[in-house]
């Protein structure tokens, strides 16, 4: 029965309590859809300074939780709050570890004790569940920060009756972050020394917490079907392709959903005027507002405006963008960029923006309101990623009638269909080869089509009608939870039969 399914949902960041990226959006949205399907879901994350500053209403539910870190123990507390949907959220407070300005580090780099910080969180989450009787059928872990949890269930707590029937699932949101640490930190985790081996947590002479999650979990998911295939290849596997190949029978690609409560032009409070696919006239008003706000030449009210909302990094295709930015301006198209990241790209784009102030606007940093206004006011959204596990901006762009121009990789390939003017089918533009020339050609194709208003509006409407809401993805997760739960039950029955024999 689905209503009996209990899930302990653990992530290092969850909207609205703490966020640095897309992981937080997923961890904040998926539990609500699981609850709608009858799942009894509880969420856990660290109690960061960012969370504390949010002034959420909390109550202390456990004081003096002792968590082993090697031969030492760290004490902490667990606070409880809830989401707007009434889902219980447990916040793990350990001020030495989590009362800091950043979640994982500062501009100077990662915190040097991240291994200890997230070992604490992982072990604390299991100890808290046992101490308070928070039973679960499945623990759903996310990325390297929770990778030790499946390892603990298969080693330290394998014979503990409280955990004996618990299954684990880990979701890989971005393989680029693998949680790699020196081998000498292994004793801190409490894992037996025997687990430091190629079939365990050892990774090229070091420890990878992500690998731990992949090796010991009962199932692995990625955030798009295409990405689950790509990470089994040398090009995208980043050294872990062999591990994924070995576990391919337990590897599932489940596409992320979109939070249409936040990203929907019909109800968006950040934009000048609301609109829908059946009445798009106010999108032009949003474009006028964007052109005025960013100081672009007034001619761009009628010319195409291209937007990019992104981390400014090589993974996001910024090396391609800087090669063709001037070519875009030569197409008499406006270019609007919002993001922050690698200093090289930031400096280049800011300098270029100063050279072409009438055609180009660059804003360094992240501005939630401006992000929504760009999404509503631009005609096209650029997402030229080198690789993209899922991507959400292209999904949001579809709903806003802002046509995506993407590289055909990962979730970008899964969510965008190349437009065919002859049939009128498709939702955007895709290029395959990771080359500036291929990217520019697709932009030229889109700018050319923009001149044909009837065909362009057909393309816009196609995208706005797409539905990438969380329900479909949540159903896939529920099916997977039930599958791993049944597998654990079957193994338990076999062990019991052997004992009786």
N, C-alpha and C positions, 0 to 999 in steps of 0.2 A: 504494500500500500504506500502510495506516495506521501500520504499525510503522516506516515510514521518515519519518514526518512529524516535523519538528523545530521546536519552538516556544520562543522566547525571551520569557518572561513577565515583564513589567516593571511594577512598581507602587511607589508611594511608601510604602505600608504593607502588611505581610503578617503575619497571625497565625502563630506566636506572637511574632515578632521585634519588631514595632512595630504599634501600633494606636491610632486615635482613633475609628474608626467602622466602618460596614458594609463599606467597601472592603476593609479588612484581612481580614474574615471570608471574603469571596469569594476574595481572592487567596491565602488560606491553605488553602481547601478545594477550589477548582476544579482546581488542578494535580494533586492526588492522583487525582481522577476521570479526568482526561485520561490520566494514566499507566496507569490500569487499562484504558483503551481502546487502549493500545499507543502513545501519543504519547511521543516523547522530549522531555520538557519540562525546562527550566532556569529558575530564578526569580532575579530581580535586584531589589535595593532598596538604599537608602542605609543606611549603618552609623551609626545614631543613638546618642545616649547611652543611650536606652531599651534599645536592642539590646545595647549594651555591658554594661549593668547586668544583662542576662539571663544573663550568663556562659555563653554557648553555646560549645561546642567548635569552634574555627575553625583554619584554616591559611591562611597568606598565599600567594596564587597569583600575584600580580603586584605588584611594588613599583615606584614611580616612574612611574605612568601619568600622562602629561602631557595635559591637556585644555585646548584653546584657549578662552578667554573674551575675545572681541574680540582686541586686540593682545597681551594677557597670556596666561599659561598657569598653570594650577593643577595641582599634583602631588598624587597620592593613591595609595592602595593598594586592592587588591581581596582580600578574604578569602573563604574558602569554608567553608560548613557544609552541613548537609542537614536535611531534614524527617524526621519519624518514618517517613514512607513511603519514605525513601531518595532523595528528589528533591534534586538539587544546588541550593544557594542561594548566590548570590554577593552579598557585602556591599561596597558602595562606600564606602570610608573617606576622608573629607576633613574633618579635625577642625574647621577654621575654619567649615565650612558645617554640619556635622551633629552635632558634639559640643555640643548645647544641651539645655536643659530640655524644650523642646517640639518637636514635629515640624514645625509650620508657624508657630508663634508663641506668644505668651503671653496672659494674660488682658487685657493692654493692647492686643492686636492682632497682626496678622500681622508676621512678620519683614520688614523693609524690603528685604532682599536675596533674597527668595524667587525672583525671576526668575533671578538668578545661581546660586542653589543647585540649582534643578531643571534649568536649562540644563546645568550641570555633570553632573548625574546622567544626563540624556538622552544627552549626547554621549559621556560616559564609557562608557555601556553599549554603544554601537556600537563605539567604539574598542577596548574590551576584547575584544569578540567577534572583531574582525579580528586583533588582536595575538596572541590565544591560539588562533585557529582554531576558535572556537565557532560553527560554521555553523548557520544556522536557515532554515527555509522561511518562517516567519511570526513576526513580532514582535507580541505582543499587549500593547498599551498600555492604561493605565487613567487616566482623568480628565486634568485640565489639566497635572498635574505631569509627564506623559510626552508631552504633545501635540506637542513639537518633533520627536520621533523620526520619525513619518511624513513630516514636512516635510524632515528631513535626507535621508531615503532618496530623496525625489523631487527634491532639489536638490543639495546638496553631494556626496552619494555616488551620484548617479544613474548615473554612468559607471564607478564603481568595480566591477571584476569580482567582488569578494568579496560585494557587496550587490546585484548586478544582478538576481538571481532571488528576492530577498526581498520578501514581501508584508507589509503592515501592517494590523492591525485595532485599532481603539480602542473601548473600552467607556466610555460615559457613565453614571456611577453617580448623579450628581446635577447637573443643569444649573444649579443655583443657584450653583455654584462654577466660574467661567469663566477664571480665571487671567489677569486683565486688568492690563496694565502700561503705563507711558509709552512712547511711540513711540521716544524717544531711546535706549532700551535695545536696540533691534534689532541694532546692531553687535556687542554682546556675544554674541548667539546665533550669529554667524557666517553667518547667512542673507544672501543677496544683497539689496541695497536694493530690487531689482525685485520682491521678494516682499511688500513693504509696499504692498498694493493690496486692493481689496474682494474679489477672487477669491483672495487669499492670507491673510496673517496680520493685515491691518489690520481693526480693529473700532472704528468710530466714532472714528477718529483715534488710537486706541491699538493695542496688540498684545493679542490674546487667544490664549493658548497652547492653550486648548480648541478654539478655532476652527481653529487650525493642524492639530490632530489630526483634526478633522472634515473639513477641506478636502482634506488630502493623503493620508489613509489610503485603503486599498483597500476597506475595509468599516467600518461603524459599527454598534455594538450598544448597546442599552439593556438595563436589567436586568428589564424586563417587556414583554410585547407591547403592553399598553395605553399605557405610557409612551412607546413609540416612535411612537404615533399622536398622543398629547397634545402632544409637543414640536414638532409641526408646526403648532400652532395658536397664535394670539396669547396666549391665556390661560395656556398653560404653556411657551411657547417662550422666554420671557424675552429677547426681542429676537433670538433666533437661529432663529426658526421658518422664515424664508426660506431659511436655509442648509440646514436639514434637509429642507425641501421640495425643494430643488434636488438633494439627494443621496438622495432617498427610495428610489430603486432599489437603493441600497447600504446601506439602513438596516434592521436586524433587531432585533426584540425577543425576547430570550432570558431567560426567568424565572430568577432566582437559585434555587439549591438551599439546602437546610437541612443543617446539620452535626449529624446525629443521633448522632454519637459524643459530642457535648457536650450536646445538648438532647434528651434522651429520659428520661421519668420512670421507665422500667424500670431504668435504670442510673445515674441522676443521683446523685452522691455528696453533693450539697449539700442534698438534701431529706430530710425526716423518714422517709419510707417510700416504696418504689418501687411502681409500679402500671402496668397496661397496659389496653388497651381491653376486654380480655376479663375483667379483674378490677380494677375501679376503687375498691374499698372503701378502699384506703389514701389515696386523694385526700382523703377526709374527715379523716384523721389529719394530713395536710399542712396542711389548713385550720386545724385546731385549733392546730397549732404556730405558724402565721402569726399568728393572732388573739392568742395568748399573747405571742409575741415583740414584737409591735407595740403591745401594750397596749389593744387594742380591747375593747369590752364583750363579755362571753361570749355574749350573744344572737346575735352574728354567726357563731357556729358553725353556726347553723341559718338565718340570713338571708343574702341574697346579698352577696358581697364583690366589689367592682370594683377592678381593678388597672390601673395605668398605669406603664409603664417606658419612659421617653422623654427625649430632649433637650427641655428646657423652652423651646420657641421657637414663634413664630407659625406656622412651616411645619408644625409637629407638631399644630396645632389647639389650642394652649394658650389662645388667646383665647376659643375656644368653651367650654373646660373651666371657666375662671374664671367665666364667665357663669352656669353651671348647677351649680356644685359644691354650693351650698347646697340646690338642688332635689334633688340626688342624696341628700343626707343626709335630706331630708324624706321620701324613699321608704323610709326605714328600711333603707337599704343602706349597707354599709361602703365606704369609699373609701381605697385605699392607693396612694400615689404615690412613685415613685423616679426621680430624675433631677436634672439640673442644666442651667443655661442662662441665659436672660435674667433679669436681676435683678428686673424688675417681676413676673414670674410667680413667681419663687422667694419673694419677700417676701409676695405675696398668699396663696399656698398655705400657707406656714408659719404666717402669722397665722390663717388659717382653721382649720388643724389644731389650733392652740391653743384656738380657740373651741369646737371639737367634738372633744375628745380621745378620747371614747368611740367615735366613729363614723369618725374620719378620722386617718390616719397619713401624714405627709409626711417623706421622707428626702431631703435634698439631697446630691448627689454620686452616685458610682456604686459600687455594692457588688455584685460578681459573685455572691456567695453569696446575698445577699438577693434579687437578681433572679431566681434560680432558685426561691427559696422563694415569691416572689410568683406566679411562673408556675404553680407547683404548687398553691398554697394558695387563690388567687383563683378565683372562679366565672366571671368575665368579664374580658376585657382591652379597654381603651379605646384606639383608634387613630384619632382624628378628624382626620387630616392634611389640610391644605389641598392639598398634592400629595405624592405618595409614589412615587418611581421604582420601588421594589419593596417594601421593608419585609420584615423577617424576624421581628419579634416576633409578628405575627399567625400566621405559619407555625409558630413554636415553640408558640404558645398552643394551636393545634389538637392537636398531639401530646400536650399536657399536659391535654387535656380542659377547657381554659379558653376559654370561648366568646368569639370576637372580636366587638366592635362597632366597625365601621369606616366611614369615608367611602368611597364608591365612586369611587376615583381610582387611577390607576396600577396598581401591583402589588397593592394592596389589593382592587381590583375583580377582578383576574385570579385571586386565590387564595381569595376568600371568596364563597360562594354563599348568598344570602338564604334563611333557613329558612322552609319552608312547613309549618305544623303539620298541614294536611290530608293531604298526601302523605308527610310525615315526611322530606322531602328538604331538604338544605341544611346549611350548616356554621356560620352566624353571622348577624349582622344588619348591614345596610348602609343608610346614608342618602346621598342624592344632593346636595341643596342644602347649600352651606357656610353653615349657619345654626345657631345654638345651639338653636333650637326643634326643628329636624329631628333634631339629635343627641339631645336630651332625649327626644323621642318614641320613638326606637329603644331608649334605655335603659329607658324605662317598659315598652315591649313585652317586652324581655328579662326584666325583673324580674317582670312578670306571668306569663310563661311558666315562670319558675323555680318557681312554686307548684305546677305540674303535674309531679311528679317523673318520671313515666313518659315524658312527651314530652320533658322536659329531658334525660333520660339518652339518649334516642334522638339528640338533637342533639349531645350530648357525644361519643357513640360515633361518629357520622358524622365528626366532626373528627379524632378519634384514629386513624381508619382511613386518613386521607389520607396520601399518600406524595409528599413534595416533595424527595426525595433528589437528589443532584447528578448521578446517572448520566444521567438524561434530558436535562438541560441540557448536560452535557458532550458528549453525542452531537451535539447541535445545533451546538456550537462546533466539533467535529471536522469536521462537514459543511461549515461555513463556511470553516474553515482550508483544507480541500481545494479548495473552490471558488475562493478567492482565489489559492491556489498555482497552480492550473491556469490561471487568467486571466493571471497573470504569465508563466507558461511560454508561453502562446499569443502574448502580445505579444513575447516574446523571439524566438520562432520567426519571427514576421513581420519583425522588425528584421533578423534574420540573412538571411532571404530577400531583403530589399531590398538588403543589402550585396552579396550574391552577384550580384544583377542589375546 
